Amino acid sequence: MAFSVTTPIYYVNSDPHLGHAYTTVAGDVLARHHRRLGEDVFFLTGTDEHGGNVARAAEQAGVTPKQFVDQVADRFRRMTTALESTHDYFIRTTDPEHERRVQDFVQRLFDEGHLYEGTYAGYYCSSCEVFYAEGDLVQPGNLCPIHNRPTEWVEEKNWFFPLSKWAPKLLDLYDRHPDFVRPQARYNEARSMIASGLEDVSFTRASVNWGVPVPWEPIKTIYVWVDALLIYRTAQEYGLGTDVTATFWPT
């Protein structure tokens, strides 16, 4: 049997702390346990290195973003060594192999007509790197619901994925295959989020320079969450020197 497990892919706007150590140990315990059961294991960890937060942290440190992420990623590597982590691969979003696969993915969506150009206007939290609807903000003051700090009104011309039009297909999938959601206790919550209405997702950023360039418009970058969420797939495509997704995907 095959078993895959991943830590969170750690964001490098700051140094490792106890929470990073805890989740690394938790992933390592699972990986060691399944190896002892005789299973084929793929254990992933790594660093998420793009986005506005990282660029601002680098500026404050007086270095380039690449110099900054190289330094912090090395500290995360040294943390895994100190914890004697048995991970199979340490991925970085600045890996050329990962960046190329992110571009290929977004290019495929563009070529198949799944992206459209539009203007995004909304309240943006730079710490979350997320746009919020006004109804989701803490009032008064349009505060971020996570950080309780003022958000910024931002308008950008970006490329969008029409997530809203996929809601009926997603609801049909959930109804036909309720085991698609894991753990099962989250099924009703996940389905209700879709049923309450989905908004289209901005897949690019015009004002963030530190990221993976958009293939057909390189003055823009691919939204950091798109880049980061693809890690769990791309690592299995190149991390071991061969594509092992047929064995270990989904993780």
N, C-alpha and C positions, 0 to 999 in steps of 0.2 A: 504494500500500500504506500501511497504518497501523502505527505503532510507538509503544508507550507504555513509559515507564520511570519509576521512582520511586526517590528516595533513601529510606533509613529516615525515618520521621517522628520527628523528634528530641524526646526527652523533656527537659522544661525545668526539672528540679529543680536544674540547674546551668548554667553558661555554656558556649558553644561551645568545642570544643578541636580538636586536629589531626585526630582521627578523623572529626569532623563535616565538616571541610574536605575530607578525602580522599574521603569518599563523595559529597559534593556535586560535586567535580571529576570523579569517575568517572561519575556520572550525566550530567553535562554533556557529557563526551566522547562518550558513547553517543548522546545527543540530537543533538549537532552532526553526528556521523557519519551518522546516519540522515536528517537533513535534507539533507545533501549528496548522499545517494543519491536524493533527490527524494521521500522518503516524508513522509506526514503524521504529525507527531510530537506527543505529549502528554507533557510532562516535568513531574513533580510533586515538590515538596518541602514541608516544613512542620513544625509542632510539635505534639507530644502533650502536653496541658496539664492533664489531670485526675489524680486519684489521691491517695492518702495521702502519698506522698513529696513531692509538690508542696506540699500543705497544710502539712507539717512544715517544709519549706524556707522557705515564706512566713512561718510563725510565728517561725522563727529570725531572719528578716530584719526582723521587726517591721512587716509590711504584710499586707494582705488577700491571699488567693490570687489574685484577679483582678488586683490591682495587681502582684503578683509575676510572673505569667505575661505580662502586658503588657510589663513591663520586659525579661524574658529573651527573649521572642519577638522583640522589636525587635532584640536583639543578634544573633539568628539571621538576621533579615532583612538586617542590616548585613553579616554574614559573606557571605551570598550576593551582595550588591552588590559587596563587595570582591573576590570571586572571579570577578566578571563572569558569574555563572550565567545561563543562558538558559532557566530554568524557565518554564513556561506558567502555573503557579499555585502560590501559597504558601498551604497550608491550615493552619488552626488548629482544634483540637478544640473550642475555645470559640466558633467561628463559629456563629451561631444556625441557619444552614441545615444545618450538619452535625449539631448537637444535635437538631434536629427530625427529621432522617432516622434518627438512631439510635433515637429514641423510637418512630418509626413502625415500624421494623424489630422492636423488642422487643415493641411492642404487637401486631403481627401474629402473632408467635409465641404470645403470650398468648391472643389471640382464637381461634387455631386449636388450642388445647389442648396446645401443645408445651412449656409451662413448668408446673412444679409447685412447691408450697411445701414446704420442708423445713428441717431444722436441719443446719448444717454445723459439724463439729468437726474441727480438724486443726491441724497445725503450720504457722504462717504466717511467711513472711519478708517484712518490711516493705520491704526494699530491692528484692526481686523483685516484690512485690505478688502473690505466688503461695502457695497452700497446697501443702505437700509431704506425701506419705505417709511414715510413719516409716521404711520401708525405703529411702527415697531420701536420708535425712539422714546426715550424717557423725557417727559415734559415736566416743567418748562425747560427750554434751552436746547431742544433737539439733541439730547445726549445719547451716546452709544449705549445700548442695553447691556453690553458686556463690560466696557471699561468706565462707564459713567462719565465720559468726557465729551465735550462738544464735537459734533461731526461738522464736516465742511460740505457746502453745496458745490457740486462739481458737474460740469457739462463737458462731454467729450463725444467726438464722432468715432464710433468703433464698429467692429463686426460682431454680430449677434447670432447666437444659436436659438432657433424658435422652439424652445422647450415647451411652451404653452400648447402647441399643436400636437405634441406627443402625449398629452395627458390621457385622452381616451384609450390609446394603445397601452399605456402603462396600467391604467385601471383594469383593462381587460386581462392583461398579463397577471396582475395580482389576484384577480378573481378566479382565473383558470388554474393558477399555480400558487396557492397560498404559502407553500413551502419555499417560495422564492425569497421571502424575507426571513433573515436569520439575525437574532433569535426570534422565534415565533411570537414571543411576548410583544415584539415591536410591530407586528403586522398592522393592527388597527391604527396605530400612530402614523406609520408610514403611508398607509392608504389614505388616511384623512388629510394628510398634507397635500397629496396630489388632488384629491377631490375638492379641496378648498380653493384650488386654482394655482397654476404655475405661471411664473413670469419668465420671459425670454432672458437668456443669459448673455452678458457681454463677454465674448471670448478673447477680446484684445484690449489693450490700454494704450492711449495716445500720450499720456503724461508720465508714464513710467518707462525709463530708458534701460534699467537693469533687468533684463529678462531675455527670453528666447525671441528672436526677431520673427515677425510675421512673414512667411515666405514671399508673398506677392506684394507686400507693403512694409519693407524692413524698417521704416522709420517708426513703426509701432511694434509693441511687444505682445506676446501671448500672455493672457491673464495668468497670474501666478498659480491660482488654484487649478486651472486646467493643466498646466505644466506639472504641478506637484502630484495631482491625483493619478496621473499616468505612470508615475514611478513604479507602482506595485506590479504593473504589467511589463514595462520596459526592462526592469531589472531581470526578469526571467527570460527576456529575449536575448540579452547579451552578457549578463553578469558572470556566467560560468563558461563563457567562450562558445556556447552553443545555445540555441533556443530550446528552453525546457518548459515552455508554456503548455505543451500537450500533456505533460506529466503533472505540473503543479498549479495550473490555473483552473478555476478561480482560487485565489489565496484564502 
